């Protein structure tokens, strides 16, 4: 096999240089880095939109924005955060860590991997086009901008101008990107594990990504199908979502949430995986009940696929149907509760230390559980009839997604930053970031529970003066929350520039696993020969 | 590290992913422009399609070259196979969506909109007064059966449903036989009978192309004689959605078969290394199964 030898020598000479290194990359670490940088840019973009929303809502009446612009920003804040920030950040960590953790030389299909990433910037470009279309492009029709919210329900979404078409194609491109990335991740995990790395020996982060990728392959095509039908309704005269033509606008809601609910687990599970790495490390104990965690994840996946219509209690489904969806939804608290108890049991009697990743991990357990409990409240039909489309829902899903998804990613960033850059981050600044961020987050969203219970609707630019005090608190909190991310950027840049203490290979005293046997930072190519796991 | 059996082939930096991104961007962005009547739209779309054609040619040529140089170990082959299987899984989900919609339109939509049976219970208790006022849901009221709706304000006009016999039946026979011929080709490949392989694969392609032609004829007939169009209410919408996406997949599959046929003729495949052949065969069987489901649920039931 001399030719293979030549090829082998050819491409192990180290990193290519210049722009080609990034644009033509086939290296999982570089692609992971690009994913993370893209995600951070989108986090800032989406965060600025969130701060614009809160600046508008700080007082009753109109402050800064017109209603159409406000609606447009509400829509795009959600899309940018979900598809631009959280999913790419999780995918970036998967790219970086899965091959290191399972002893693989790279992702299974490296060129496809680069395609998955580079589709994201053009999706972002198309999304920005959609946002600006009402102001920049003139197609001879009235275009209000996408004022439907991220759920793009017809009939309103069938009537929006050209900006909706750009959004539909943004979703298509994002869908292609996610499906290709998911295929790559599954194949890597199933095919490229080092000898001896059995499925049950895989780190929890790898397990969570296996389940996530599987979910993506199942549900992304459903969203693609739904928005394609919407496109046909808008331009080719079909009647899919038009009741007068024999169709049904509510079917779009079913399609959307058949994607949308599992999407919540797509956002959540990788972060649960990070928890499964961080908590044992800083408790200096093995993960408690890993098998049961894996099983509960599988149950979560199956249940997550069959409970979508709890987002639609108020559409007038039959009593039997809503009852089924209520029971299914409440059942989900069993596997999720089991995960939480497993993490607490891992910490129990451990020799715990509280570095920044661990602070975030504990924060997740407290605040995500709180978000989960309001979820149980919302799952109960008669209660939901009151809470539906109120600020209570906004508070609920931000308590689920910011701790559940975003803080898991923050924990991951601080946990693996020394491995990625070879430098320890500034622990003092890290802790300061944690406390300002968590403080800002709670000040933003905790009052929104009360606003919702008192009857303030969500997604509306103006509100009754009775809601002023809590809204002022919430807006101030959101500015603290938003601005605290500058600190995070500063901490990361310091590490990347090589300032700070040099990290050891193991980095953390309690860290175990293949990835910690490599140097920090790892060389450009790792595990060219697979290690043997005992 | 001494043989391809032990090292996994990690390709060098490649420009193909970026070409793919350019093609996908041109096509999607161009389509968005086109449906809104922008003049540059069709050109952008066409540029995207051309770039994609160049992409597939170039990328796959690279891969074929790498196979020729013996870079791929057994493990790489397994990666490709698993990748293709998961891709088909996502396609299954895509078609399942449309079949699910068809089921919903037939069995759920009109009952729950009109307050019929248990699905309509909420409607009956909460909105019966609106039902009596006959104002809000007037359109839906008149939608008696899902096949009899001519579209919003009768925009499609009266139409005739597509029958299950004739062209669709011939098409079913065509596709099912093509599933047999590709299996014959596969066995011929495994047992080293090249002539049978090339003939049987050629027959598969011909059957596929004839299928596409018949499908095009059927569409022409539907538009010209039956007045069955995209605007013919939900029946026309679902009919064209399901058969249209399937027809597109058959076309793509036939192109893939053509490429594989040419590669068979050049002697690219061996008994042990013929991933592309199997991938296309799987894809073809998938398209085949979708058609059987289509024939049963769209044309028959």
Interface residues (C-beta under 8 A of the other chain):
Chain A: X1 X3 X4 X5 X7 X8 X10 X11 X16 X20 X21 X23 X24 X25 X26 X104 X105 X106 X108 X109 X110 X111 X112 X114 X115 X118 X119 X122 X125 X126 X129 X137 X139 X140 X141 X161 X162 X165 X166 X168 X169 X172 X173 X176 X179 X182 X183 X184 X186 X187 X190 X191 X192 X217 X218 X219 X220 X221 X222 X224 X225 X226 X229 X231 X232 X234 X235 X236 X237 X238 X239 X240 X242 X243 X244 X245 X246 X247 X248 X250 X251 X254 X255 X316 X317 X318 X319 X320 X321 X525 X528 X529
Chain B: X1 X2 X3 X4 X5 X6 X7 X8 X9 X10 X11 X12 X13 X14 X15 X16 X17 X18 X20 X21 X24 X25 X28 X29 X31 X32 X35 X36 X37 X38 X59 X69 X70 X71 X75 X78 X79 X80 X82 X83 X86 X87 X89 X90 X91 X93 X94 X96 X97 X98 X101 X104 X105 X108 X109 X110 X112 X113 X118 X119 X120 X121 X122 X123 X126 X127 X137 X139 X140 X143 X146 X149 X151 X152 X153 X155 X156 X229 X230 X231 X233 X234 X235 X236 X237 X238 X240 X241
